[in-house]
Amino acid sequence: MPNGVKRALIGTMTALVCYSLLGFLILPGVAQRIANQQLAQYATVPASLERLEFNPFSLELTLFNLRLGEPGEEQLGFERLYLNLQWSSLWRRTLHLADVELDRLQSEVRFDENGTLNLSQLFALPESEEAPEEAETEPFALRVDRLQLTDGALHFEDRRPQEPIDMRLDALSFELLNFATRAEDAADAVLVANGPNGARLEWQGQIDLTPIASTGQLKVSNLDLATFWPYVREAAPLALRKGRLGFSSEYRLDLSEGTALVLENIEAALSPLDIDSLDGEPLLRLAQLQINQTSLDLAKQQIVVGQVRSHKLESWVARERDGELNWQKLFAAQPADAVPTTADQPAAETEATDDGQPWQVLLNDLQLREYQLHLADRAPETEVALELGPLDLDLQDFDSLGTAPFQLELATGIGRQGSLQAKGRLQLEPASGTLAVQTRDIDLRIAQAYLSPFIHLELRSGLLSSDLDV
């Protein structure tokens, strides 16, 4: 073998050995040491990276056991992060990752009483000098063929409400395909997670960054309302005894010009729902509520409700001595001095203004069955109690703007033996309509409490029956 060929082979082998030693042994150790030094310098909590592996021929990089936080109370970390970098990144000027795999991502998201997020306090980074404003530039060139998150977990805690919120998402998995920051084609994504008390979150869709847009389907199953009820408690003093919600919808989101959001094929199911006052008085019991064939258009400010079916609602409504309803007192507005105002803006003008166009709600078909209302009037000297039910209501073609007539049909029991039926068409603007009203055996003794202050008359018995065209 010629000497030149021998020297070339020896040089090539030596270069390969050196490259292998540098890539497999030296670079991973140096990179791990530098990474831990940077973590120690900038992290405000104990942080460490256990191991790092690199294949210099296939450009595969694997990081093992990153932990940020006190041992046993880590706030952020993962068991394994795998990156498969492509050689084409060198000449295409795009960071091209064929595969990204993240195993057992663990994250703690906590808001304290002052609203401070724990993740924002993990690092103490030096303040960067403000760069002069420049024209819009293209995003960093990145392409990921496949990104997969498996067996992740998220613990969320919010101590801002009076009753803190504590929930956990388990079995969190996420997959992203064909993602690119400068491509016109949208990336496909799937997200699945298990929530507290048997809840489940499923999302699949497409994501586009140029412009920012997304389409897809979202489904939430068996959500226990108690998980987020403290947020409701901040707005209204209501105590939730039980309640579960299911929700699904297709959506289209486009942020290229403002916020354009369209929800279609919305389906929601609430079953059951029990609400009391904070004093323990019952306010509402609902066996079932289903909403189908519904859509929402944010730009048009329009909600179209195709079908509503509800069964066995029971509610307690009372007029107190001061003339206000018990529900009014619960949702009474906060005093004006509780609303923050700016120095040069009065409290009455702090509310956000819009273009003046009201939201339009179109209700195509509503059916309420077996409702029961417990009415009480405590304003008279003698309290008046009245039972309405079973109450059935049918409503078609209702428009919240009130400019079109809608169909109404009502049938309910009144007291022990009375009944009322009404059927016809009504319109809100202008107020008009025709109704056929029929009453049977309504006990008139209920009027005694209202007659006594004006006339000395005892109403011992009386039943009202009528047939009216109104």
C-alpha positions, 0 to 999 in steps of 0.5 A: 500500500502506498505510503500516501494512502497509509498516511491518509488512512491513519490520519482519517482514523486518528481524526475519527477517534479524536472526534469520537472521544471529543463528542462522546466523552469530552463535550458531554462532560464539559457541557454538563459542568457548564450547565450546572455552573450556570444553574448555580449562578442564576437559579434562586433554588437548588438546581442540577442536571444529572447527566448529558449524552451526545452522539457526534455522528447522529447529532442526538443530544439527551439530557437526564434528570433536570431538577429545580427546587428543594429535594422532594419539592421540585418546582420544575424538572424532567427525567429525559429530554431527547433532541435529534438535530439534523446536519441540514441545519448547517447549510439551510440556516434553520435549526432543524430537529427531527425529534424532540421527546420530553419524558415525565415533565413535572411542573409546579405553578403557584400564585401566592396571596400577592399574585406572584408566580413562583416560576418567575422567581426561579432565576435571577437574570441580569438586567439587559440593556434596552435595545433601540426599537427596530423594524419587525424581523422574522422569527427565529428559524426553527423546524421540528418534525415531531415533538412529544411530551409523555407522562407529564404532570402539572400542579396548580395552586392559587392562594389569591382567592379566599379559599385557595385552589389546588388541582393537579393534571396527570398523565399529560401528553402532547404531540406536535407534528411539522412545526416551523416558525417560518412556514406557511403550513399549520402544524398538527397538535394533540393534547390529552390530560387527566384532571382532578376527580375524574376530569379529562381534557382533550384537544386536537387542532392545527397551529400557525404562527404566520399569522398566529391562528389555530383551528381544532376541537376542545373537549372537557369531560366530567369536570367537577365545578368545585375545582374552580368554584373559589373564583365564583365565590369571589364574585358571588357568595354562593356555596356549591354542594355538587356540580359537574360539567361537560363541554365540547366545541370546534373553534377557529382563532385568528389574531392577524387582525384583532381577535377573531374567535368562532366557536361552533358545534358547542355542546355542554351538559351540566348534571347535577348542580346544587347551590346554597347560600353561605348560611346553608339555605338552599337556593337551586337544585338542577338535575340536568341541563343540556345545550346543543347546536350552539355557536359563538362569534366574537367579532359579530358579538353573536351567540346562537343557541340551537337547542336547550333541554333542562329537567327538574330544576328546583329553586327558592325565591323570596322577597324580603321585608325591604322589597328586594329578592334574596337573589338580588341581595346575593348579586348586589353590586359592590360599592363604588369605593371598592372599584379602583380608579385612576387619578384623572378618571372618575369611578363612573368612567372606569368601565371599558367602553366598546363600539356600543353594539349589544351582544345578540343571543338567538335562542331557537328551541328551549324546553324546560320540564318539571321545574319547581319554584318555591316562592315566598313574600315576606314584605306583607305582615303575614308571609305569603308562600306559593308553590309553582310546579311542575312547570313546563316552558317551551320557547322558540325563535327568541332574539335578545334584541327583541325586534322579532316575535317568538313563540311561548308556551307555558304550563304550570301548577299553582298551589295545591290544585290550581293550574295555569296555561299560556300559549302565543307569540310575543315581541319585546320591541315594541312590546306586543303579542297575543296570548291564550291564557287558561287558569283552573282552580287557583286558590284566591285565599293567597290574596288575604295578606295583600287585602288586609292592610286596606280592607277588613275582609276575611277571604275564607274560600274562593277558586278562580278559573278563566279562559282569556285571549290577551 
